[in-house]
Amino acid sequence: MAVLFLGISALTVSSPAHAVNAIAKPAPFGGDRIPLAVIGDSDSQGFHDVHDPNAPAVPRGGRFADTTFQWTEALAKLRGDQLDLGEWGVHGMRGRVAAAIEWFGLATTAESWGWEVRSPKKRDHRYNFAYSGDGCGDLFGGWSRQVPRLVRTMDAEASRWRNGIIVIKIGGNDFANDVTNLNLLAHDAQSPVARAKMDMCLSEIRKAVAMIHQNHPQTRIVLGGVFNNANWERMHDQWHSPTQLANISKGLDYFDDALQAMVKPDPRLAFFNDRQWFEGIWGSRGSDGRPDYRVYKLGSQIQVTNRGGDAPANATLADGHAGLVWNAKWAQALVTLINSRFDLKLTPVTDDDVLRFVVNTGAFQRTE
């Protein structure tokens, strides 16, 4: 076995393409800095990754990229003194190398040597396992295998994770992010095809919760609900029938209701209602099915509309992902949720905090 491991070791260092990163030691835990990890897709992967070879040619935010932040990045800036998402840096290795090390049962040994046996390799916070394009099948399969690799990371710092938090926010790529899938629900809220996809996701999420709690029974977990992409700016020309819109909402209830059923009896779990959160800020379509969204006002000068474009006055970016203010407000709401559900007594993120963060990015001082 030692010979096999040395062979894999030689493979990983023989070429820059197979290089791996040493794990930087985490910051000392002072008793109140709570580790927070993320499982998910591009709705949670950090935006400021110029290392990932699969990253888009134009960074998220386009010419505003340096002032556009994912909710994880916003959270680290707003409450990084109390919540620890892990050090920022390049983490992981090539998928085939990680898979080979795991196949030989040497992942724990390799990580004791200071390697991170995880993929894809990306620049992000260490505890953020979310990756663009991933679906529920990547929680335990694919190149990502997000949950087993997260649990192995947690095992190395088990005492810290007794007070930790995991956010699981996934499923959109499986059944909610494109016209085809939403059309199924628009015509039949109980579409068997759509429900089969939701059931697969729910099964994988239940397995994820079970695996995390098997090793770390005290760790708290936030389950993110599905977003209604009928409210996404790119979908505003679809489904102007109130009946179809109602069907989509009822269809998505199937997924959210199942998550809430998991959460209700277990004080270690919380549910983030993404659809309710969005409507509380921007509203929804009108009675005729046409866009009728509010303008969100932050302070006296900043206004954000539910439109797409890289400038920060738009709710979503040109590539369709959440923009600066959306993500800052989402991070704010997450802190509110975990305080109320888990009684953590973190310092609440106020609108003044969000305003200060957004202003300090300089995004609104720039022109198109």
C-alpha positions in Angstrom: 0.0 0.0 0.0 2.9 2.4 0.8 4.3 1.7 -2.7 1.0 2.5 -4.3 0.7 5.7 -2.4 4.2 6.8 -3.3 3.3 6.1 -7.0 0.3 8.4 -6.7 2.4 10.9 -4.9 4.9 11.0 -7.7 2.1 11.4 -10.2 0.8 14.4 -8.5 4.1 16.3 -8.2 5.5 15.3 -11.6 3.7 18.0 -13.5 2.2 21.4 -12.7 -1.1 20.2 -14.1 -1.2 17.6 -11.2 0.0 19.9 -8.5 -1.8 20.0 -5.2 -2.0 22.6 -2.5 -0.9 22.3 1.1 -3.7 23.0 3.6 -3.1 26.2 5.4 -3.7 25.9 9.1 -7.0 27.5 10.1 -7.1 30.6 12.2 -7.2 29.9 15.9 -10.6 29.3 17.2 -11.3 31.8 20.0 -14.6 30.3 21.2 -17.1 32.3 19.3 -16.0 32.0 15.6 -18.3 29.4 14.2 -17.2 27.4 11.1 -19.6 27.5 8.2 -19.5 25.3 5.2 -21.4 25.3 2.0 -22.7 22.6 -0.3 -24.2 23.7 -3.6 -23.8 25.0 -7.2 -22.9 28.3 -8.9 -25.5 30.1 -6.7 -22.9 29.6 -3.9 -19.5 29.2 -5.5 -17.3 32.3 -4.9 -17.2 34.7 -7.8 -13.6 35.8 -7.4 -12.0 32.6 -8.8 -9.5 33.4 -11.6 -7.9 30.0 -11.2 -10.6 27.6 -12.1 -10.0 26.5 -15.8 -13.7 26.0 -16.2 -14.5 29.5 -15.0 -16.3 31.7 -17.6 -14.1 33.7 -19.9 -15.7 36.9 -18.6 -15.7 36.9 -14.8 -19.1 37.1 -13.1 -19.9 40.8 -13.0 -18.0 41.6 -16.3 -16.3 45.0 -15.9 -17.8 45.2 -12.4 -16.3 41.9 -11.4 -14.0 43.3 -8.8 -16.9 44.9 -7.0 -19.4 42.0 -7.4 -19.6 39.4 -4.6 -21.2 36.1 -4.0 -23.3 35.7 -0.8 -20.5 33.6 0.7 -18.0 36.4 0.0 -20.4 39.0 1.3 -21.0 37.0 4.5 -17.3 36.7 5.1 -16.9 40.4 4.9 -20.0 41.3 6.9 -19.5 38.7 9.7 -16.1 37.1 9.2 -15.2 37.9 12.8 -18.0 35.5 14.0 -18.4 33.1 11.1 -15.4 31.2 9.6 -15.9 30.0 6.0 -12.3 28.9 5.9 -9.3 30.7 4.6 -9.5 32.2 1.1 -7.2 30.5 -1.4 -6.8 27.8 -4.1 -8.1 24.5 -2.7 -8.3 21.0 -4.2 -6.7 19.0 -7.0 -7.5 17.5 -10.3 -10.5 15.2 -10.2 -8.7 12.1 -11.5 -6.0 12.5 -8.9 -8.5 13.0 -6.1 -10.5 10.0 -7.2 -7.4 7.8 -7.4 -6.3 8.7 -3.9 -9.8 8.0 -2.6 -10.0 4.7 -4.5 -6.9 3.4 -2.8 -8.3 4.5 0.6 -5.5 7.0 1.1 -7.4 10.2 1.4 -7.0 10.6 5.2 -3.4 9.8 5.0 -2.9 12.3 2.1 -4.7 15.0 4.0 -2.6 14.3 7.1 0.4 15.2 4.8 -1.2 18.6 4.1 -3.0 17.8 0.8 -6.6 18.6 0.0 -8.2 15.5 -1.6 -11.1 17.3 -3.3 -12.1 18.6 -6.6 -12.6 20.6 -8.7 -9.7 22.7 -7.9 -10.8 26.3 -7.4 -10.1 29.5 -5.6 -12.6 30.0 -2.8 -13.1 29.8 0.9 -11.9 26.5 2.2 -15.2 25.3 3.5 -17.1 26.3 0.4 -17.6 23.0 -1.6 -20.2 24.5 -4.0 -19.3 24.2 -7.7 -20.8 25.7 -10.8 -23.0 23.3 -12.7 -23.3 20.7 -10.0 -26.6 19.0 -9.2 -27.9 16.8 -6.6 -26.1 13.8 -8.1 -22.8 15.6 -7.2 -23.5 15.5 -3.5 -22.1 11.9 -3.5 -21.0 11.3 -7.1 -19.3 12.9 -10.0 -16.0 14.7 -9.7 -17.2 16.8 -6.7 -18.5 14.2 -4.2 -19.2 17.3 -2.1 -20.6 15.7 1.0 -18.1 12.9 1.8 -15.2 15.4 1.2 -16.8 18.0 3.5 -17.3 15.4 6.2 -13.7 14.3 5.9 -12.7 17.9 6.3 -14.9 18.2 9.4 -13.5 15.0 10.9 -10.1 16.6 11.0 -11.5 19.4 13.2 -14.3 17.6 14.9 -14.3 19.7 18.1 -14.8 22.9 16.0 -17.7 21.4 14.0 -19.7 20.6 17.1 -20.7 24.2 16.9 -20.6 24.4 13.1 -23.1 25.2 10.4 -23.6 23.7 7.0 -25.6 25.4 4.3 -27.0 23.0 1.6 -28.4 25.0 -1.3 -28.8 22.8 -4.4 -31.4 21.5 -6.9 -31.9 24.3 -9.3 -29.8 22.7 -12.0 -31.8 19.5 -11.7 -35.3 20.8 -12.0 -35.8 24.6 -11.8 -33.3 26.6 -13.8 -34.6 26.2 -17.4 -37.7 26.7 -19.4 -38.1 23.0 -20.2 -38.4 22.0 -16.6 -40.6 24.9 -15.5 -42.9 24.3 -18.5 -43.6 20.8 -17.1 -44.9 22.4 -13.9 -46.6 25.2 -15.7 -48.9 22.7 -17.5 -49.1 20.2 -14.6 -48.2 21.2 -11.0 -47.9 17.5 -10.3 -45.8 16.6 -13.3 -44.4 13.1 -12.8 -41.2 14.0 -14.6 -40.5 17.1 -12.5 -41.4 15.3 -9.3 -39.1 12.4 -10.1 -36.2 14.9 -10.4 -37.3 16.6 -7.1 -37.5 13.2 -5.4 -34.0 12.3 -6.5 -32.7 15.6 -5.0 -34.7 15.1 -1.8 -33.2 11.6 -1.4 -29.7 12.9 -1.9 -30.2 15.8 0.6 -31.6 13.4 3.2 -28.5 11.2 2.7 -26.3 14.3 3.1 -28.0 15.3 6.4 -27.7 11.7 7.7 -24.0 11.4 6.8 -23.1 14.8 8.4 -25.0 14.0 11.5 -23.6 10.4 11.8 -20.2 11.9 12.3 -21.1 15.3 13.7 -24.5 15.0 15.4 -24.4 18.5 16.9 -23.7 20.3 13.7 -26.5 22.6 12.5 -27.6 22.4 8.9 -29.5 25.0 6.8 -31.5 23.6 3.9 -32.1 26.1 1.1 -35.4 26.1 -0.7 -35.8 26.3 -4.4 -36.0 29.7 -6.2 -38.9 30.3 -8.5 -37.1 31.2 -11.8 -40.4 32.5 -13.2 -39.2 35.7 -11.4 -35.8 35.6 -13.0 -35.4 38.4 -15.5 -34.6 36.0 -18.3 -38.0 34.3 -17.9 -40.2 37.4 -17.8 -41.4 36.7 -21.3 -42.7 33.3 -20.3 -45.9 32.1 -18.7 -48.2 35.2 -18.7 -51.1 33.0 -17.7 -51.9 33.3 -14.0 -52.9 29.7 -14.0 -49.5 28.6 -15.3 -47.7 30.8 -12.8 -49.8 29.3 -10.0 -49.0 25.8 -11.2 -45.2 26.5 -11.2 -45.5 27.8 -7.6 -47.6 24.8 -6.5 -45.2 22.5 -8.2 -42.2 23.9 -6.4 -44.0 23.6 -3.1 -43.5 19.9 -3.4 -39.8 20.3 -2.9 -39.9 23.0 -0.3 -42.6 21.3 1.7 -40.5 18.2 1.9 -37.5 20.2 3.2 -39.7 21.9 5.8 -41.0 18.5 6.9 -37.4 17.4 7.5 -36.7 20.6 9.5 -39.8 20.8 11.7 -39.0 18.0 14.2 -35.2 18.5 14.3 -33.9 21.7 16.1 -30.5 21.1 14.4 -32.1 21.9 11.0 -33.3 25.2 9.5 -35.1 26.0 6.2 -34.4 29.1 4.1 -37.4 30.0 2.1 -35.8 31.5 -1.0 -39.1 32.3 -2.8 -40.6 34.1 0.2 -37.3 36.0 0.8 -37.3 37.2 -2.8 -40.9 38.3 -2.8 -40.3 40.2 0.5 -37.8 42.4 -1.4 -38.8 42.6 -5.0 -42.4 41.3 -5.0 -43.7 39.2 -7.8 -45.6 39.4 -11.1 -48.9 41.1 -11.4 -52.4 39.6 -11.6 -52.0 39.5 -15.4 -48.8 37.5 -15.2 -46.6 40.4 -16.3 -43.6 41.7 -14.4 -44.8 44.1 -11.6 -41.8 44.1 -9.3 -40.9 46.7 -6.7 -37.7 48.7 -6.8 -35.6 47.9 -3.7 -34.2 50.9 -2.0 -31.1 50.7 0.1 -30.5 54.0 1.9 -31.4 57.2 0.2 -29.4 56.7 -3.0 -29.2 53.0 -4.0 -32.0 51.5 -5.9 -32.0 48.0 -7.4 -34.6 46.7 -9.9 -35.3 43.1 -10.8 -33.5 43.3 -14.1 -30.3 41.7 -15.5 -27.0 43.4 -16.2 -23.6 43.7 -14.6 -24.1 47.1 -13.2 -25.1 46.9 -9.4 -28.5 48.6 -9.9 -29.7 45.3 -11.4 -30.8 42.4 -9.2 -29.0 39.8 -11.4 -25.9 39.8 -13.4 -25.7 39.6 -17.2 -24.9 35.9 -16.9 -28.0 35.4 -14.8 -26.5 35.0 -11.3 -27.4 37.0 -8.3 -25.8 40.5 -8.1 -24.1 42.4 -5.4 -27.1 43.7 -3.5 -29.0 40.4 -3.9 -26.1 38.5 -2.4 -25.5 41.0 0.5 -29.2 40.9 1.4 -29.2 37.0 1.2 -26.2 36.9 3.6 -28.1 39.2 5.9 -31.2 37.0 5.9 -29.1 33.9 6.6 -27.7 35.5 9.7 -31.2 36.4 10.8 -32.4 32.8 10.2 -29.6 31.0 12.1 -29.9 33.4 15.0 -33.6 32.8 15.3 -33.5 29.0 14.7 -30.3 28.1 16.5 -30.2 30.9 19.1 -26.6 31.7 18.1 -26.7 35.4 19.2 -24.5 36.5 16.3 -24.5 40.3 15.7 -27.4 40.9 13.4 -26.6 42.3 9.9 -28.6 45.5 9.7 -29.6 47.4 6.5 -27.0 50.0 7.5 -24.3 47.2 7.6 -25.5 46.1 4.1 -25.4 49.7 2.9 -21.9 50.3 4.2 -20.6 47.1 2.6 -22.2 47.9 -0.7 -21.0 51.5 -0.7 -17.5 50.4 0.3 -17.2 48.1 -2.7 -17.3 51.3 -4.9 -19.6 49.6 -7.3 -22.2 52.4 -7.3 -19.6 55.0 -7.8 -18.7 53.6 -11.2 -20.4 54.1 -14.5 -21.5 51.6 -17.1 
